[in-house]
Amino acid sequence: MALPLAAGLAGWIVAGLASGVGQIVAKTLVTLGIGYVSYTGLDALITLNEAQILTLIQTLPPTAVQLLGVLKVGTCIRIVFSALMMRATLFGLNEGVIKRMQVT
């Protein structure tokens, strides 16, 4: 007598989980898609700005470019832009939900 009740209960649990899994998968895919688009756009923006700054540094007189090379200014610029990228990524994520990103 207990066996049909257990089988029915197990069937209800499996059916409930199956209906909830579809929603979880859909939300996860949407979140990952929005995150990918945001990251790709932000990465393109930061890469463009970094390239422009390094190009402007190359237009300086040769002595200044050599001095900046010795001081590793190019490496410092890349570190700063990497930190900005990480801050924007972490700031945009809040408890698994992507917020609207604003430049402040």
LUMVOVEX-801689 format. One record per residue (C-alpha): residue in three letters; residue number from 1; z, x, y. Coordinates in steps of 0.2 Angstrom, whole numbers. Each point is the difference from the previous one (the first is absolute). Layout:
REM LUMVOVEX-801689
aa, i, up, east, north
ALA, NUM, Z, X, Y
...
This chain:
REM LUMVOVEX-801689
aa, i, up, east, north
MET, 1, 0, 0, 0
ALA, 2, 4, 14, 12
LEU, 3, -17, 9, -4
PRO, 4, -11, -13, 9
LEU, 5, 11, -1, 15
ALA, 6, 0, 19, 1
ALA, 7, -19, 1, -2
GLY, 8, -2, -14, 14
LEU, 9, 11, 9, 12
ALA, 10, -9, 17, -3
GLY, 11, -17, -10, 3
TRP, 12, 7, -6, 17
ILE, 13, 6, 17, 5
VAL, 14, -17, 8, -4
ALA, 15, -9, -14, 9
GLY, 16, 11, 2, 15
LEU, 17, -2, 19, 1
ALA, 18, -19, -2, -3
SER, 19, -1, -12, 15
GLY, 20, 10, 12, 11
VAL, 21, -9, 16, -5
GLY, 22, -16, -7, 8
GLN, 23, 8, -2, 17
ILE, 24, 8, 17, -1
VAL, 25, -16, 9, -5
ALA, 26, -9, -9, 14
LYS, 27, 13, 5, 13
THR, 28, 0, 18, -6
LEU, 29, -19, 1, 1
VAL, 30, 0, -7, 18
THR, 31, 14, 11, 6
LEU, 32, -9, 16, -8
GLY, 33, -16, -5, 8
ILE, 34, 7, -3, 17
GLY, 35, 10, 17, -2
TYR, 36, -16, 9, -5
VAL, 37, -10, -7, 15
SER, 38, 14, 4, 12
TYR, 39, 2, 18, -7
THR, 40, -18, 3, 0
GLY, 41, -2, -5, 18
LEU, 42, 15, 9, 6
ASP, 43, -5, 16, -9
ALA, 44, -18, -1, 8
LEU, 45, 8, -2, 17
ILE, 46, 12, 15, -2
THR, 47, -13, 11, -8
LEU, 48, -12, -3, 15
ASN, 49, 14, 4, 12
GLU, 50, 5, 15, -9
ALA, 51, -18, 6, 0
GLN, 52, -2, -3, 18
ILE, 53, 15, 10, 5
LEU, 54, -5, 15, -11
THR, 55, -18, -1, 7
LEU, 56, 8, 0, 18
ILE, 57, 10, 15, -5
GLN, 58, -15, 9, -5
THR, 59, -8, -2, 17
LEU, 60, 14, 11, 8
PRO, 61, -3, 18, 4
PRO, 62, -1, 12, -15
THR, 63, 17, 8, 4
ALA, 64, 9, -17, 1
VAL, 65, -8, -5, -16
GLN, 66, 6, 16, -9
LEU, 67, 18, -3, 7
LEU, 68, 0, -17, -6
GLY, 69, -6, 6, -17
VAL, 70, 14, 12, -1
LEU, 71, 13, -13, 5
LYS, 72, -8, -12, -13
VAL, 73, -2, -14, 12
GLY, 74, -13, -8, -11
THR, 75, 12, -1, -15
CYS, 76, 13, -7, 12
ILE, 77, -12, -14, 6
ARG, 78, -4, -4, -18
ILE, 79, 18, -1, -5
VAL, 80, 3, -12, 15
PHE, 81, -14, -11, -4
SER, 82, 6, -1, -18
ALA, 83, 17, -5, 6
LEU, 84, -8, -13, 11
MET, 85, -9, -7, -15
MET, 86, 15, -1, -11
ARG, 87, 10, -8, 14
ALA, 88, -13, -13, 2
THR, 89, -1, -3, -18
LEU, 90, 18, -2, -3
PHE, 91, 2, -10, 16
GLY, 92, -13, -12, -5
LEU, 93, 9, -4, -17
ASN, 94, 16, -10, 0
GLU, 95, 7, -6, -16
GLY, 96, -17, 1, -8
VAL, 97, -8, -11, 13
ILE, 98, -12, 8, 12
LYS, 99, 4, -4, 18
ARG, 100, -12, 0, 15
MET, 101, -2, 18, 6
GLN, 102, 2, 3, 19
VAL, 103, -3, 16, 9
THR, 104, 15, 3, 11
